[in-house]
Amino acid sequence: MGSSTGQQQQTVTVDGQRLRLTNLNKVIYPATGTTKADVLAYYAAIAGYLIPHARDRAVTRKRWVNGVGTEDQPGQVFFQKNLDQSAPAWVQRHSIAHKDHVNVYPMVNDLATLTWFGQISALEIHVPQWRFGPDGEINTPDRLVLDLDPGEGVSLGDCAEVARHARVILRDMGLEPYPVTSGSKGIHLYAALDGSQSSDEVSAVAHELARALEADHPDQVVSDMKKSLRGGKVLVDWSQNNRNKTTVTPYSLRGRLRPTVAAPRTWAELEDPELAQLDYRQMMDRVQELGDLLTGLDGTSDKSEPGDTTTSEAHLADRLHTYRSMRDRTKTPEPIPDSVSGTGGNRFVIQEHHARRLHYDFRLERDGVLVSWAVPKGPPDTPNRNHLAVQTEDHPLEYAAFEGTIPKGEYGAGEMSIWDSGTYHAEKWREGKEVICTIQGRDDGGLAHSGSAIRRYALIHTGGDGSGKRNWLMHLMKDQSTGDTSADAAASGSTEAPPELMPMLASPGSAGDVRADEDWAFEMKWDGVRAIATVTPDGVRLTSRNANDMTALYPELADLGNYVNGNNVVLDGEIVALNKSGRPDFGLLQNRFNLTKGSEIDAARRKAPVHFMIFDLLYLDGNSLLQLQYAQRREILEQAVDSPADGHIQVPPALDVTLEEAVAASRALGLEGVVAKRSSGAYTAGRRTRDWVKIKDQLTQEVVVVGWRPGKGSRAHKVGSLLVAVPDGVDLKYVGRVGSGLTERDLAEIGSRLRKMSRKTAPLADVPAADASDAHWVRPALVGEVQFSERTGAGKLRHPVWRGWRPDKLPSDVVVET
């Protein structure tokens, strides 16, 4: 619906509910002439994106019944918490008892309710950070929010700089922030929570975070609400995490002079020196182009997008449905045919598109349409650098000749010109996965001006769900002759040295930590040593999780580069030794630790060769993949690594099963457990995160050695058992002594080392007298691992059995396993 209908009122049916819409031509925003019909049309278009972030939350409304007015004469605003008695009976609601009254709050759980809000000119929709439960109970908060509010003389760009500072701290806390320009003056930062903390606890954390920002950046940030302190600074308002406080919901209109909205943004956009608030028309264009940038914040997944031709059987038959739905033939000169107009051609066109930002549209004729990608940096002209290509909606064949101006306010508004065009030959076309083609442009075209008019390109889909499912990499093939070369090699060629990265760490947990309403992938947990592998033209380097170089210890992995399709690559995986049954055996791997002589390493290699189980790809020829979703990285990884026949290099499969099935498979195979990985999660290098949860079948615990007791009889002067502890805040907590599983060789090798680390007093205070009576104390620097049957009520390990030393771990790396 829109203001052009000329109707003042009409009765509509929305989600099965009848609503009478009145005064449709009333101007709500005089500065732009935006009417109530425009407001209703916006909320209808944005409902699929707004509702998931407001669902089941208590809605407070700000209403401008007579419009927002002008700068000289602002319109009257009504702030409403309680639901009107005249509200439709079908509006979902819950009550909250306050000290002296009860309020009934609506929830915006459907388009009908959102349309009713538009009818009563409730422009702003404010919600708390918690949700109602099914019986109206108030749940703990599922997200944290910071409101970055600029003081006098402070710009939106200054807020963006503070947002970047906050992002660092939030990521250190294991939280991934999502930025939203508020539609008013500042920026909101959201982060998803697991619901384990109360509103008071979240508020306290947010307050400390604000204070930390102020302490680190006193010239930029203030955490105190006093207006007298806010001039020239950004207020980090943490108070909206209070149970009784609300924040305008993402995608809501704002009651400003212009119809701006609370707009989800990318972090790249926050770098723009001309960063500005967005209005509702821009937002309608953005969701068509980008989908929901907040996917994952509230357990959401993206709705259908341009390029998604699977939304219904009807749309499958009409590949131009999305294209037509985004354009008004009365307003744009773009060709808008009623149907697909041909098959079998092989034209290509590259159009230079001066839209909101300059980009290049790369289009290939296929099955009667132009399959299209937006390439922000244009087609790459060197194999050393891949370019992002975002798949957009299919375009009609007539678009291959289109040049002109798309009017302001229309989708893709701006100047469009043909940069190059011609024909192409497709070597490989795997729908939605991979395209390899040679294009032949004009002698006077853009390709010829920047090199050769004949180019061989590969496009590789990066995988993933949500807004990331349209992301591809565009690569200029190193071999420019045509041939049947796999696109797995399409990301090779960069000579840029890869960064040094630390591994992302999983949090110990149980099945209860893996929410069924979220998308998770499951991998087997390999009982070995974690390794980051860096592959360059100079060779392979293996580093442990505490950055020790392990390359010389595992010479059989030196050929890793032969099986990786890329010149400069960083991989994450586990080094394991397999027993005769083909199962990982940590005991066998122990024999490979701490060897220095080449002859010893060669002998150990023959006795217990290792395998490298690769489960993540962090860097690929000039492209950091850390910010991609797990599912995207996983798909690129599977294309980037070829396993040899003996399997000593391999990418173990991610399990497309339920958690229960994954755990059952782990037990059946006699493996250590399962790692659950959130499909939408980025790779947070060097951090422990809840996006990865390790669920063990066996009860094991890494421990810090704090002392030893002598043995009995013939072992009276040797180590008989080890006294072990785990971190407890800044202190250590004693968890028992372990002698079982320690071989004579283990005891002989460790004895002299422990004596060199001796100290006179115990490094902890809670060792029982019976264990401390003849103990020899040592500096708490060595880490080992034990298996046990259960924990006592006091937290001690019952029946611990020694599994081996962990030279790849520091005491600070040890966490209490659940």
Residue pairs with C-beta under 8 A, 6 or more apart in sequence:
1 12
1 24
1 37
1 40
1 41
1 44
2 37
2 38
2 41
3 24
3 25
3 35
3 37
3 38
5 24
5 37
6 25
7 24
7 25
8 22
8 23
8 24
8 25
9 20
9 21
9 22
9 23
9 24
10 20
10 21
10 24
11 18
11 19
11 20
11 21
12 18
12 19
12 21
12 115
13 19
14 111
14 112
14 115
15 110
15 111
15 112
16 112
17 88
17 90
17 112
19 88
19 112
19 115
19 116
19 119
20 119
21 36
21 40
21 115
21 119
22 119
23 36
24 35
24 36
24 37
24 40
25 35
25 36
25 37
26 35
26 36
26 67
27 33
27 34
27 35
27 67
28 34
28 35
28 36
28 38
28 39
28 64
28 67
28 68
28 121
28 123
28 259
29 67
29 68
29 257
29 258
29 259
30 67
30 68
30 69
30 70
31 70
31 257
31 258
32 258
32 259
32 279
34 259
34 280
36 118
36 119
36 121
38 259
38 280
39 118
39 121
39 123
39 253
39 259
39 280
40 115
40 118
40 119
42 253
42 259
42 280
42 283
42 284
43 50
43 111
43 114
43 115
43 117
43 118
43 253
44 111
44 114
44 115
45 284
45 287
46 251
46 280
46 283
46 284
46 287
47 111
47 114
48 303
49 250
49 251
49 287
49 292
49 303
50 108
50 114
50 125
50 249
50 250
50 251
50 252
51 108
51 109
51 110
51 111
51 114
52 292
52 298
52 299
52 300
53 249
53 250
53 251
53 294
53 297
53 298
53 300
54 107
54 108
54 125
54 127
54 249
55 107
55 108
55 109
55 131
55 298
56 107
56 109
56 131
56 132
57 107
57 108
57 127
57 128
57 130
57 131
57 132
57 249
58 94
58 96
58 105
58 107
58 127
58 128
58 132
58 246
59 105
59 106
59 107
59 108
59 125
59 126
59 127
60 79
60 80
60 81
60 105
60 126
60 127
60 246
61 79
61 80
61 117
61 120
61 122
61 124
61 125
61 126
62 77
62 78
62 79
62 80
62 122
62 123
62 124
62 126
62 255
63 77
63 78
63 80
63 120
63 121
63 122
63 123
64 75
64 76
64 77
64 78
64 121
64 123
64 255
65 76
65 78
65 120
65 121
66 75
66 76
67 75
67 121
68 74
68 75
68 123
68 255
68 256
68 257
69 75
69 76
70 257
71 257
75 255
77 255
80 122
81 103
81 105
82 103
82 104
82 105
83 91
83 93
83 104
83 105
83 106
87 93
87 106
87 116
88 112
88 116
90 112
91 106
91 107
91 113
91 116
92 106
92 107
92 109
92 110
92 113
93 104
93 105
93 106
93 107
94 104
94 105
94 107
94 132
94 136
95 102
95 103
95 104
95 105
95 136
96 102
96 103
96 105
96 138
106 113
107 113
107 132
108 114
108 117
108 125
108 249
117 125
123 252
123 253
123 254
123 255
124 248
124 252
124 253
124 254
124 255
125 248
125 249
125 252
126 246
126 247
126 248
126 249
126 252
127 246
127 247
127 249
128 141
128 243
128 244
128 245
128 246
128 247
129 141
129 142
129 143
129 144
129 145
129 199
129 202
129 240
129 241
129 247
130 138
130 139
130 140
130 141
130 142
130 199
130 243
131 139
131 142
132 138
132 139
133 139
138 243
139 195
140 195
140 196
140 197
140 198
140 199
141 193
141 195
141 197
141 198
141 199
141 202
141 241
141 243
142 192
142 193
142 194
142 195
142 298
142 299
143 190
143 191
143 192
143 193
143 297
143 298
144 175
144 190
144 191
144 193
144 202
144 205
144 206
144 241
145 188
145 189
145 190
145 191
145 206
145 240
145 241
145 247
146 166
146 188
146 189
146 206
146 209
146 210
146 236
146 237
146 238
147 182
147 186
147 187
147 188
147 235
147 236
147 237
147 240
147 247
148 159
148 162
148 163
148 166
148 186
148 187
148 188
148 189
148 234
148 235
148 236
148 237
149 159
149 185
149 186
149 230
149 234
149 235
149 237
150 156
150 158
150 159
150 185
150 186
150 234
150 235
151 222
151 230
151 231
151 232
151 233
151 234
151 235
152 230
152 231
152 232
153 231
153 232
154 232
154 233
154 234
156 181
156 185
156 186
156 187
156 275
156 276
156 277
157 273
157 275
158 220
158 234
159 186
159 187
159 234
160 179
160 187
160 270
160 271
160 275
161 220
162 213
162 217
162 220
162 221
162 234
162 236
163 177
163 179
163 187
163 189
163 270
164 267
164 270
165 213
165 216
165 217
165 220
165 221
166 177
166 189
166 209
166 213
166 236
167 177
167 189
167 267
169 209
169 212
169 213
170 176
170 177
170 189
170 191
170 209
171 177
171 684
171 687
172 687
173 205
173 209
174 507
174 684
174 687
174 688
174 689
174 690
175 191
175 192
175 193
176 191
176 192
176 296
176 681
176 682
176 684
176 691
177 189
177 190
177 191
178 189
178 190
178 191
178 264
178 293
178 294
178 297
179 187
179 188
179 189
179 264
179 265
179 266
179 267
179 270
180 187
180 188
180 189
180 190
180 250
180 262
180 263
180 264
180 265
180 294
181 187
181 188
181 262
181 263
181 265
181 275
181 276
181 277
181 278
182 188
182 248
182 254
182 262
182 277
183 248
183 252
183 253
183 254
183 256
183 260
183 261
183 262
183 263
183 277
183 278
184 248
184 254
184 256
184 260
184 277
186 234
187 270
188 247
188 248
188 250
188 262
190 250
190 294
190 297
191 297
192 296
192 297
192 298
193 202
194 513
194 690
197 205
199 241
199 242
199 243
200 243
202 241
203 238
203 239
203 241
203 242
206 238
206 241
207 223
207 238
209 236
209 238
210 221
210 223
210 236
210 237
210 238
211 223
213 221
213 223
213 236
214 221
214 222
214 223
214 236
219 233
220 233
220 234
221 233
221 234
221 236
222 229
222 230
222 233
222 234
222 235
222 236
223 235
223 236
223 238
225 235
225 237
225 239
239 245
240 246
240 247
248 254
248 262
249 262
250 262
250 263
250 264
250 294
251 261
251 262
251 263
251 264
251 283
252 261
252 262
253 259
253 260
253 261
253 280
254 260
254 261
254 262
258 279
259 279
259 280
260 277
260 278
260 279
260 280
261 278
261 279
261 280
261 283
263 277
263 278
263 282
263 283
263 286
264 292
264 293
264 294
265 293
266 290
266 293
269 275
278 286
281 409
282 356
285 411
285 412
285 413
288 305
288 306
288 326
288 411
289 306
289 374
289 390
289 392
290 467
291 302
291 303
291 305
291 466
291 467
291 470
292 300
292 302
292 303
292 466
292 467
293 467
294 300
295 301
295 302
295 465
295 466
295 467
295 680
296 466
296 678
296 680
296 681
299 515
299 517
299 518
301 465
301 466
301 519
302 465
302 466
302 467
302 469
304 310
304 311
305 467
305 469
305 470
306 322
306 326
306 391
306 392
306 393
306 470
307 322
307 372
307 391
307 392
307 393
307 394
307 470
308 322
308 469
309 315
309 316
309 319
309 322
309 394
310 316
314 321
315 321
315 322
318 339
318 340
319 340
319 367
319 368
319 369
319 394
320 337
320 339
320 340
320 369
320 394
320 395
320 396
322 393
322 394
323 336
323 393
323 394
323 395
323 396
324 336
326 393
326 411
327 334
327 336
327 410
327 411
328 410
329 336
331 407
331 409
331 410
332 406
332 407
332 410
332 411
333 402
333 404
333 405
333 406
334 399
334 402
334 404
334 406
335 396
335 398
335 399
335 402
336 396
337 396
337 398
340 367
340 368
340 369
340 396
341 368
341 396
341 397
341 398
342 368
342 397
343 367
343 368
345 365
345 397
346 365
346 423
346 424
346 425
346 426
347 364
347 365
347 370
347 397
347 400
347 421
347 422
347 423
347 424
348 362
348 363
348 364
348 365
348 421
348 422
348 423
348 424
348 437
348 439
349 361
349 363
349 370
349 399
349 400
349 418
349 420
349 421
350 360
350 361
350 362
350 363
350 378
350 379
350 418
350 419
350 420
350 421
350 441
350 446
350 447
351 360
351 361
351 363
351 402
351 403
351 416
351 417
351 418
351 419
352 358
352 360
352 416
352 417
352 418
352 419
352 446
353 359
353 360
353 361
353 374
353 412
353 414
353 415
353 416
354 414
354 415
354 416
355 406
355 412
355 413
355 414
356 413
356 414
357 376
359 374
359 375
359 376
359 378
360 374
360 375
360 376
360 377
360 378
360 379
360 419
361 372
361 373
361 374
361 375
361 392
361 416
362 372
362 373
362 374
362 375
362 379
362 389
362 474
363 370
363 371
363 372
363 373
363 395
363 399
363 400
364 370
364 371
364 424
364 426
364 435
364 437
365 371
365 397
365 400
366 429
368 397
369 394
369 395
369 396
369 397
370 394
370 395
370 396
370 397
370 399
370 400
371 391
371 394
372 391
372 392
372 393
372 394
372 395
373 389
373 390
373 391
373 392
373 459
373 472
373 474
374 389
374 390
374 392
375 387
375 388
375 389
375 390
375 474
376 387
376 388
376 390
377 387
377 388
378 387
379 387
379 447
379 455
379 457
379 474
379 476
380 386
380 387
380 474
380 475
380 476
381 450
381 451
381 476
382 476
382 493
383 475
383 476
383 477
383 478
383 492
383 493
383 494
384 493
384 494
384 495
384 496
384 621
384 622
385 494
385 622
386 473
386 474
386 475
386 490
386 491
386 620
386 621
386 622
386 623
387 473
387 474
387 475
388 471
388 472
388 473
388 474
389 459
389 471
389 472
389 473
389 474
390 470
390 471
390 472
391 470
391 471
391 472
392 470
400 421
401 418
402 416
403 416
403 417
403 418
404 415
404 416
405 414
405 415
405 416
406 412
406 413
406 414
406 415
406 416
407 413
419 445
419 446
420 441
420 442
420 445
420 446
420 447
420 448
420 453
421 441
421 442
421 445
422 439
422 440
422 441
422 442
422 445
422 453
423 439
423 440
424 437
424 438
424 439
424 440
425 437
425 438
425 482
426 435
426 436
426 437
427 436
427 437
427 438
427 482
427 483
427 484
427 485
428 434
428 435
428 436
428 484
428 487
429 435
429 436
429 437
432 461
433 460
433 461
434 458
434 459
434 460
434 461
434 487
434 490
434 639
435 457
435 458
435 459
435 487
436 456
436 457
436 458
436 459
436 477
436 485
436 487
436 490
437 456
437 457
438 454
438 455
438 456
438 457
438 482
439 447
439 454
439 455
439 457
440 453
440 454
441 447
441 448
441 453
441 454
441 455
442 448
442 453
443 453
445 453
447 453
447 454
447 455
452 480
454 480
455 476
455 480
456 476
456 477
456 479
456 480
456 481
456 482
457 474
457 475
457 476
457 477
458 474
458 475
458 477
458 487
458 490
459 472
459 473
459 474
459 475
459 487
459 490
460 472
460 473
460 475
460 487
460 490
460 491
460 636
460 639
461 471
461 472
461 635
462 468
462 471
462 472
462 473
462 628
462 632
462 635
462 636
463 469
463 631
463 632
463 633
463 634
463 635
463 636
464 471
464 628
464 629
464 631
464 632
464 635
464 679
464 680
465 519
465 629
465 631
465 679
465 680
466 629
466 680
468 628
468 629
468 631
468 632
471 628
471 632
473 490
473 491
473 623
473 636
475 490
475 491
475 493
477 485
477 489
477 490
478 489
478 492
478 493
479 485
486 565
487 639
488 565
488 639
488 640
488 642
489 565
491 565
491 566
491 620
491 621
491 623
491 636
491 640
492 565
492 566
492 567
492 621
493 567
493 621
494 566
494 567
494 568
494 621
494 622
494 623
495 537
495 567
495 568
496 568
496 621
496 622
497 536
497 568
498 534
498 535
498 536
498 568
498 569
498 570
498 619
499 570
499 619
499 624
500 534
500 543
500 547
501 532
501 570
501 618
501 619
501 626
501 685
501 686
502 532
502 545
502 547
502 685
502 686
503 530
503 532
503 545
503 572
503 685
503 686
504 572
504 616
504 683
504 684
504 685
504 686
504 687
504 688
504 689
504 692
505 545
505 686
505 687
505 688
505 689
505 692
506 675
506 688
506 689
506 692
506 693
506 694
507 513
507 688
507 689
507 690
507 692
507 693
507 694
507 815
508 693
508 694
508 696
508 815
508 816
508 817
508 818
509 676
509 690
509 693
509 694
509 695
509 818
510 695
510 818
511 659
511 660
511 663
511 695
513 676
513 690
513 693
513 695
514 520
514 659
514 676
514 693
514 695
518 678
519 678
519 679
519 680
520 659
520 676
520 677
520 678
520 679
521 630
521 631
521 634
521 654
521 655
521 656
521 676
521 677
521 679
522 654
522 655
522 657
522 659
522 662
522 674
522 675
522 676
522 677
523 615
523 652
523 654
523 655
523 674
523 675
523 677
524 652
524 655
524 662
524 665
524 666
524 669
524 671
524 673
524 674
524 675
525 666
525 671
525 672
525 673
525 674
525 675
525 694
525 695
525 696
526 574
526 576
526 584
526 613
526 652
526 671
526 672
527 576
527 584
527 585
527 586
527 671
527 672
528 574
528 575
528 576
528 577
528 584
528 586
528 589
528 610
528 613
529 544
529 550
529 574
529 575
529 576
529 589
529 808
530 544
530 545
530 572
530 573
530 574
530 575
530 808
531 542
531 543
531 544
531 550
531 572
531 573
531 574
531 575
531 612
532 542
532 543
532 545
532 570
532 571
532 572
532 618
533 540
533 541
533 542
533 557
533 560
533 570
533 571
533 572
533 573
533 612
533 614
534 540
534 541
534 543
534 569
534 570
534 571
535 560
535 561
535 564
535 566
535 567
535 568
535 569
535 570
535 571
536 561
536 567
536 568
537 567
537 568
539 558
539 561
540 551
540 557
540 558
540 559
540 560
540 561
541 549
541 551
542 549
542 550
542 551
542 553
542 554
542 557
542 575
543 549
543 550
544 550
544 807
544 808
545 808
545 809
545 813
546 808
546 809
546 810
546 813
548 807
548 808
550 575
550 808
551 558
552 601
553 592
553 593
553 595
553 601
554 575
554 592
554 605
554 610
555 601
555 602
555 605
556 605
556 609
556 610
556 648
557 575
557 610
557 612
557 648
557 649
559 649
560 571
560 612
560 649
562 644
563 641
563 642
563 643
563 644
563 649
564 571
564 640
564 641
564 642
565 639
565 640
565 641
565 642
566 620
566 621
566 640
567 621
568 619
568 620
568 621
568 622
569 617
569 619
569 620
569 621
569 640
570 617
570 618
570 619
571 614
571 616
571 617
571 618
571 637
571 641
572 614
572 615
572 616
572 617
572 618
573 612
573 613
573 614
573 615
573 616
574 612
574 613
574 615
575 589
575 610
575 611
575 612
575 613
576 584
576 589
576 610
576 611
576 613
577 584
577 585
577 586
577 588
577 589
577 592
577 608
577 609
577 610
577 611
578 584
578 585
578 588
578 611
579 585
579 588
581 670
583 669
583 670
583 671
584 671
584 672
586 785
586 803
586 804
587 803
587 804
588 608
589 608
589 610
589 804
590 804
590 805
591 604
591 607
591 608
592 601
592 604
592 605
592 608
592 610
593 805
593 807
594 807
595 601
595 604
609 648
610 648
611 647
611 648
611 649
611 650
612 648
612 649
612 650
613 650
613 651
613 652
614 637
614 641
614 649
614 650
614 651
614 652
615 637
615 651
615 652
616 633
616 634
616 637
616 683
617 625
617 633
617 636
617 637
617 640
617 641
618 624
618 625
618 626
618 633
618 683
618 685
619 625
619 626
620 636
620 640
625 632
625 633
625 636
625 683
626 682
626 683
626 684
626 685
627 682
627 683
628 636
628 682
628 683
629 679
629 680
629 681
629 682
630 677
630 678
630 679
630 680
630 681
630 682
630 683
630 691
631 679
631 680
633 683
634 654
637 651
638 651
641 649
641 650
641 651
643 649
643 650
643 651
654 677
655 661
655 662
655 665
657 665
659 674
659 676
659 695
662 674
662 676
663 673
663 674
663 695
663 697
666 672
666 673
666 674
666 697
667 697
671 697
672 696
672 697
672 698
672 700
673 694
673 695
673 696
673 697
673 698
674 694
674 695
674 697
675 692
675 693
675 694
675 695
676 692
676 693
676 694
676 695
677 691
677 692
678 691
678 692
681 689
681 691
681 692
682 691
684 691
688 815
696 817
698 787
699 787
699 788
699 789
699 790
699 817
700 785
700 786
700 787
700 788
700 803
700 817
701 726
701 735
701 785
701 786
701 788
701 797
701 800
701 816
701 817
702 726
702 783
702 784
702 785
702 806
702 809
702 813
702 814
702 815
702 817
703 724
703 725
703 726
703 735
703 738
703 783
703 784
703 785
703 786
703 814
704 724
704 725
704 726
704 727
704 732
704 780
704 781
704 782
704 783
704 811
704 814
705 722
705 723
705 724
705 754
705 778
705 780
705 782
705 783
705 784
706 723
706 724
706 725
706 732
706 734
706 762
706 763
706 764
706 767
706 777
706 778
706 780
707 722
707 723
707 762
707 763
707 767
707 775
707 776
707 777
707 778
708 719
708 720
708 721
708 722
708 723
708 754
708 775
708 776
708 778
709 719
709 720
709 721
709 723
709 737
709 771
709 774
709 775
709 776
710 716
710 717
710 718
710 719
710 720
710 774
710 776
711 718
711 719
711 720
711 721
711 739
711 747
712 720
715 747
718 747
718 748
718 751
719 742
719 747
719 750
719 751
719 754
720 739
720 747
721 737
721 738
721 739
721 742
722 737
722 738
722 739
722 742
722 784
722 802
723 734
723 736
723 737
723 767
723 771
723 775
724 734
724 735
724 736
724 737
724 738
724 784
724 786
724 797
724 800
725 732
725 733
725 734
725 735
725 763
725 764
725 780
726 732
726 733
726 735
726 814
726 816
727 733
727 811
727 812
727 814
727 815
727 816
731 764
731 765
732 763
732 764
732 780
733 764
733 766
733 795
734 764
734 766
734 767
734 768
734 771
734 796
735 795
735 796
735 797
736 796
736 797
736 798
736 800
737 771
737 800
738 786
738 797
738 800
738 801
738 802
739 802
740 799
740 800
740 801
740 802
741 786
741 787
741 801
741 802
741 803
742 802
746 802
753 782
754 776
754 778
755 776
757 778
757 779
757 781
757 782
758 776
758 777
758 778
758 779
759 777
759 778
759 779
760 777
761 777
762 772
762 775
762 777
763 777
763 778
763 779
763 780
764 780
767 775
780 811
781 811
782 805
783 805
783 806
783 807
783 809
783 810
783 811
783 813
783 814
784 802
784 803
784 804
784 805
784 806
785 803
785 804
785 805
785 806
786 797
786 800
786 801
786 802
786 803
787 800
787 801
787 803
788 797
788 798
788 799
788 800
788 801
789 798
789 799
790 798
790 799
791 797
791 798
792 798
